[in-house]
Amino acid sequence: MRRMDDKNRKALIITLIILSLMSVLSQEENSLISSGVNLVTRGLFQVTASATADNGSASAEELRGEVERLKTENAELRAQVSDYIDIKQENARLQKLLDIKKDNPSCQMTPANVIKRDANDDFYAFTLDIGTSNGVGVNNPVITENGLIGWVCQADAATCKVKTVLSPDTKTGAKDKQSGDNGIINGSATLCDQNLTAMTKLAENHKVKKGDMIVTSGTGGVYPGGLLIGEVQRVEFNAYDASRYAVIKPYEDIRTVSTAAVITDFKAKGKVDGNEK
């Protein structure tokens, strides 16, 4: 009876580990990983079947060793799944950047990673791991796959610092995609912590409304035209100077961005045909 209990306990433990492995990977569709899981699972079922049919009794030490081996295999498979998810997400990001490149074929873009946040900057400035040796220069636009997020304000050989569109130092020519109204993207201290910026200098008879898409106008020669910026949240009146402005929510959460790309060159770079400063 004791020998039968040992065999049943071993079979139960191995079966539970099999179920754990299957639950981890059940939602992944990658054929390579699935094939590997099927192979491991098939082998485990053979072990289970052998354990239940074996007339001998495995020692407690052997059983513990088998469990530890299966735990190690389980951990390795989890790591493979995690790596696969990271690669899948990175590929999706790069595909979106490629789509931007297709829409702006003259743009030269260099991908980068955020390596530091400026704790003394209230407008979420950050540093990228590319610099002048990569062709980066001051005033270069900085984007993610979701749109414009800022511009290079400082650069050395290996790194560059980026001011974001949440900063009052940013002055980017912008256009309402729906109404055609023009304005200037200009950050605000009262909006930045909500990941919001402002489109100022709206005409008195503007037709900007909530939900409109805001893109770069391309005036000034600093930014290519047509880059996504954000969506209009509301339109307000500034009683101080009797001006009108729109509150814009960028398509990217600039407060948490970890990767970006710098546009180092484009066809109309340096050509001033508007009032962008």
C-alpha positions as CSV (number, residue, x, y, z in Angstrom):
1,M,0.0,0.0,0.0
2,R,2.9,2.4,0.8
3,R,4.4,1.7,-2.6
4,M,1.2,2.5,-4.4
5,D,0.8,5.8,-2.4
6,D,4.3,6.9,-3.5
7,K,3.5,6.2,-7.1
8,N,0.2,8.1,-6.9
9,R,1.8,11.0,-5.2
10,K,4.5,11.3,-7.8
11,A,1.9,11.1,-10.6
12,L,-0.2,13.8,-9.0
13,I,2.7,16.2,-8.5
14,I,3.9,15.8,-12.1
15,T,0.3,16.2,-13.4
16,L,-0.1,19.4,-11.4
17,I,3.1,20.8,-12.9
18,I,1.9,19.9,-16.4
19,L,-1.3,21.8,-15.8
20,S,0.7,24.8,-14.6
21,L,2.8,24.8,-17.7
22,M,-0.3,24.6,-19.9
23,S,-2.0,27.5,-18.1
24,V,1.0,29.8,-18.6
25,L,1.2,29.2,-22.3
26,S,-2.4,28.6,-23.3
27,Q,-3.0,32.1,-24.6
28,E,0.2,32.4,-26.8
29,E,-0.1,31.6,-30.5
30,N,3.5,31.4,-31.5
31,S,4.1,28.1,-33.3
32,L,7.7,27.7,-32.2
33,I,6.9,28.0,-28.6
34,S,3.7,25.9,-28.9
35,S,5.7,23.1,-30.5
36,G,8.2,23.2,-27.7
37,V,5.4,23.1,-25.1
38,N,3.8,20.1,-26.9
39,L,7.1,18.3,-26.9
40,V,7.7,18.9,-23.2
41,T,4.1,18.1,-22.3
42,R,4.1,14.8,-24.3
43,G,7.3,13.8,-22.4
44,L,5.7,14.7,-19.1
45,F,2.6,12.6,-19.8
46,Q,5.0,9.7,-20.6
47,V,6.7,10.2,-17.3
48,T,3.3,10.3,-15.5
49,A,2.2,7.1,-17.2
50,S,5.4,5.4,-16.4
51,A,5.1,6.4,-12.7
52,T,1.6,5.0,-12.4
53,A,2.6,1.8,-14.1
54,D,5.9,1.2,-12.5
55,N,6.0,-1.7,-10.1
56,G,8.9,-0.2,-8.2
57,S,8.8,2.7,-5.8
58,A,10.8,5.9,-6.3
59,S,12.6,7.2,-3.3
60,A,11.7,10.5,-1.8
61,E,15.0,12.0,-2.9
62,E,14.4,10.9,-6.5
63,L,10.9,12.4,-6.4
64,R,12.2,15.7,-5.1
65,G,14.8,15.8,-7.8
66,E,12.2,15.1,-10.5
67,V,10.0,17.9,-9.2
68,E,12.9,20.4,-9.1
69,R,13.9,19.5,-12.7
70,L,10.3,20.1,-13.8
71,K,10.2,23.4,-11.9
72,T,13.3,24.5,-13.8
73,E,11.8,23.6,-17.1
74,N,8.7,25.5,-16.1
75,A,10.7,28.6,-15.3
76,E,12.6,28.4,-18.6
77,L,9.3,28.2,-20.6
78,R,8.0,31.2,-18.6
79,A,11.1,33.2,-19.6
80,Q,10.7,32.2,-23.2
81,V,7.1,33.4,-23.2
82,S,8.1,36.7,-21.6
83,D,10.8,37.3,-24.2
84,Y,8.3,36.5,-27.0
85,I,5.8,39.0,-25.6
86,D,8.6,41.7,-25.4
87,I,9.7,41.0,-29.0
88,K,6.1,41.0,-30.2
89,Q,5.5,44.4,-28.6
90,E,8.8,45.9,-30.0
91,N,7.9,44.6,-33.5
92,A,4.5,46.3,-33.3
93,R,6.2,49.6,-32.2
94,L,8.8,49.5,-35.0
95,Q,6.0,48.7,-37.5
96,K,4.2,51.9,-36.5
97,L,7.4,53.9,-36.9
98,L,7.8,52.3,-40.4
99,D,4.3,53.4,-41.2
100,I,5.2,57.0,-40.2
101,K,8.3,56.7,-42.5
102,K,6.1,55.6,-45.4
103,D,3.8,58.6,-44.9
104,N,6.9,60.9,-44.7
105,P,9.5,59.2,-47.0
106,S,12.0,62.0,-46.7
107,C,12.3,61.6,-42.9
108,Q,15.4,60.1,-41.5
109,M,14.7,58.6,-38.1
110,T,17.0,57.1,-35.4
111,P,15.4,54.9,-32.7
112,A,16.5,55.5,-29.1
113,N,15.8,54.6,-25.5
114,V,15.1,56.9,-22.5
115,I,18.0,56.6,-20.1
116,K,17.2,59.4,-17.6
117,R,14.3,61.6,-16.5
118,D,15.1,65.2,-15.4
119,A,13.9,65.4,-11.8
120,N,14.3,69.2,-11.9
121,D,12.1,69.6,-14.9
122,D,8.4,70.0,-14.3
123,F,7.5,69.2,-17.9
124,Y,8.9,65.6,-18.0
125,A,12.1,66.3,-20.0
126,F,14.2,63.2,-20.5
127,T,17.5,62.0,-22.0
128,L,18.0,59.6,-24.9
129,D,20.9,57.3,-25.6
130,I,21.8,58.8,-28.9
131,G,23.7,62.0,-29.8
132,T,25.6,63.9,-32.4
133,S,27.6,60.8,-33.4
134,N,24.2,59.4,-34.6
135,G,23.4,62.6,-36.5
136,V,21.3,64.1,-33.8
137,G,21.2,67.9,-33.5
138,V,19.5,70.6,-31.4
139,N,15.8,71.3,-32.5
140,N,15.4,67.8,-34.0
141,P,11.8,66.6,-33.6
142,V,11.3,63.6,-31.3
143,I,8.4,61.1,-31.8
144,T,7.1,57.8,-30.8
145,E,4.9,55.5,-32.9
146,N,1.9,57.5,-31.6
147,G,3.1,60.9,-32.6
148,L,5.2,64.0,-31.7
149,I,6.4,64.2,-28.1
150,G,9.1,66.9,-28.1
151,W,12.4,68.2,-29.5
152,V,16.1,68.0,-28.8
153,C,17.3,70.9,-26.7
154,Q,20.8,69.7,-26.0
155,A,23.1,67.1,-27.5
156,D,26.6,65.6,-27.0
157,A,28.3,62.8,-28.8
158,A,26.4,60.0,-27.0
159,T,23.2,61.5,-25.6
160,C,20.6,64.2,-26.1
161,K,18.1,65.9,-23.9
162,V,14.5,66.3,-25.0
163,K,12.0,69.0,-24.0
164,T,8.5,67.7,-24.4
165,V,5.3,69.2,-25.9
166,L,4.1,69.7,-22.4
167,S,6.8,72.5,-21.9
168,P,6.1,76.2,-22.3
169,D,9.5,76.3,-24.1
170,T,7.9,74.3,-27.0
171,K,6.5,76.3,-29.8
172,T,5.4,74.1,-32.6
173,G,3.2,75.0,-35.6
174,A,0.0,73.0,-35.5
175,K,-3.1,72.4,-37.6
176,D,-6.6,71.1,-36.9
177,K,-7.0,68.2,-39.3
178,Q,-10.8,68.6,-39.5
179,S,-11.2,72.4,-39.6
180,G,-7.9,73.5,-41.1
181,D,-7.4,76.1,-38.3
182,N,-3.7,76.8,-37.5
183,G,-2.1,77.5,-34.1
184,I,0.9,77.0,-31.9
185,I,1.5,74.0,-29.6
186,N,2.7,75.6,-26.4
187,G,2.9,73.8,-23.1
188,S,1.4,75.0,-19.8
189,A,2.3,74.5,-16.1
190,T,-1.4,74.1,-15.3
191,L,-1.9,71.3,-17.8
192,C,1.4,69.3,-17.9
193,D,0.7,67.0,-14.9
194,Q,-2.4,65.7,-16.7
195,N,-0.4,64.9,-19.8
196,L,-2.1,67.9,-21.6
197,T,-0.8,70.8,-23.7
198,A,-2.3,73.8,-25.4
199,M,-2.8,74.9,-29.0
200,T,-2.6,78.7,-28.8
201,K,-3.0,81.6,-31.2
202,L,-6.4,80.5,-32.5
203,A,-8.3,82.9,-34.7
204,E,-11.3,84.5,-33.3
205,N,-13.6,82.8,-35.8
206,H,-11.9,79.4,-35.5
207,K,-13.9,76.2,-35.9
208,V,-11.8,73.9,-33.6
209,K,-13.9,71.6,-31.6
210,K,-13.6,68.7,-29.1
211,G,-12.4,65.5,-30.7
212,D,-10.6,67.1,-33.6
213,M,-7.2,65.7,-34.5
214,I,-4.2,68.0,-34.2
215,V,-1.1,67.5,-36.4
216,T,2.1,69.5,-37.1
217,S,1.6,72.2,-39.8
218,G,5.1,72.0,-41.2
219,T,5.6,75.7,-41.0
220,G,8.9,77.0,-39.7
221,G,11.1,74.2,-41.2
222,V,11.6,72.6,-37.8
223,Y,9.0,69.8,-37.9
224,P,7.7,67.8,-40.9
225,G,4.0,68.5,-41.7
226,G,1.4,66.0,-40.7
227,L,2.9,64.4,-37.6
228,L,0.2,63.4,-35.1
229,I,0.2,65.4,-31.9
230,G,-3.0,64.8,-30.1
231,E,-6.8,65.3,-29.7
232,V,-8.7,68.4,-28.7
233,Q,-10.3,68.0,-25.3
234,R,-11.9,71.4,-25.0
235,V,-11.6,75.0,-26.3
236,E,-11.1,77.8,-23.8
237,F,-10.9,81.6,-23.6
238,N,-8.0,83.4,-21.9
239,A,-9.4,86.4,-20.2
240,Y,-6.0,87.8,-19.5
241,D,-5.1,88.5,-23.1
242,A,-8.5,87.8,-24.7
243,S,-7.1,84.9,-26.7
244,R,-8.6,81.5,-27.5
245,Y,-6.8,78.2,-27.1
246,A,-7.5,74.5,-27.3
247,V,-6.5,72.0,-24.7
248,I,-4.8,69.1,-26.4
249,K,-4.2,65.5,-25.1
250,P,-1.2,64.0,-26.8
251,Y,-1.7,60.6,-28.4
252,E,1.3,59.4,-26.3
253,D,1.5,59.5,-22.5
254,I,4.7,61.6,-22.4
255,R,5.1,61.2,-18.6
256,T,5.9,57.5,-18.9
257,V,7.5,57.1,-22.4
258,S,10.5,54.8,-22.5
259,T,11.4,54.6,-26.2
260,A,11.4,57.2,-28.9
261,A,12.9,58.2,-32.3
262,V,14.7,61.3,-33.4
263,I,13.9,62.8,-36.8
264,T,17.4,63.9,-37.9
265,D,16.4,65.1,-41.4
266,F,13.5,65.6,-43.8
267,K,12.8,67.3,-47.1
268,A,11.6,70.7,-46.0
269,K,14.0,71.0,-43.0
270,G,15.0,74.7,-42.5
271,K,12.5,76.1,-45.0
272,V,10.5,78.8,-43.1
273,D,7.1,79.5,-44.6
274,G,5.1,80.4,-41.5
275,N,5.2,81.8,-38.0
276,E,6.6,78.9,-36.1
277,K,9.4,79.9,-33.6
